């Protein structure tokens, strides 16, 4: 799809914009929504977040937009530096991009990207959302990371394969289609 460095950066940008919003929604509403509502005695997740003064990140409560911005910057940096280049190389080790059907090769690239990005972003999230008020313990951080990978990997795989990447590819073709 992307033919040059600019197009690769734009493709990564589109992917990260959609992905970060999806993961913030997934983490706050699906994974932690009922806990947030119970702790804050609220009838909705957004009311619970507002009642506690934002989302807990790096030892303080920050607004949701700050969470999205921080995760966007981290995800975009990881995608540009590690995700895109390494996932293509991993897929190319198994399949020849010239002779393999494009759908199969793109599925391999998506799978490799999820396999790299999910543990990496989950590790960063384990640091960002660590309960620093209780003191720091490496075992707790690693356990939190493993828990996040277990929660995030199925969502990451299926959302990337069946929703995010088809959407991003469609938008990318509309924006960068060469006539």
C-alpha positions, 0 to 999 in steps of 0.5 A: 500500500504505502509506496514511500516514507511519507505515505508510510508515516501517513498510514501509521498516523491513520492507524494510530488515530483509530487504534488509540481511540479504540483502546482508550474506549476498550480500557475505560469502558469494557475492561474497567468500566464496572469497577470505575462506576462501583468505586465512584458510585456513578451510573455511567463510566464518564460520570465515574471518570469525572467524579474521580477527577480524570483517569489515573496516569503516572500517579495523578488524575488527568483528563481523558484527552491527555490519556489519548494524547500520551498514548497517541504519541507513544503508539505513533513512535513505536509504530514508526520505529518498530511496528511497521518495519519489523512486522513487514520483515517478519511477514517477509521471512515467512511469505514472499511478498511478490508471490503470496496472495496480497490478502494473505501477506497483509494478514501476516503483516497485521498479525506480526504488528499486533504480536509486536505492538500489543506487548510493547504498548501493554508494557508502556501502559503498565508503567503509565497506569501503575498504582504508584501510591502503593509503592513500586514493586517490579513483580507487580509491574510485570504481573500488571503487564502480563494482565494487560497483554492478556486483556489487550491481545484478543481485542488488538488482534480481532479489531486490527484484522477485521475493523481497523486495518480495513478502515485505514486501508480504505481511507488511505486509498481514498487519500493517496490513490494514484490515477 
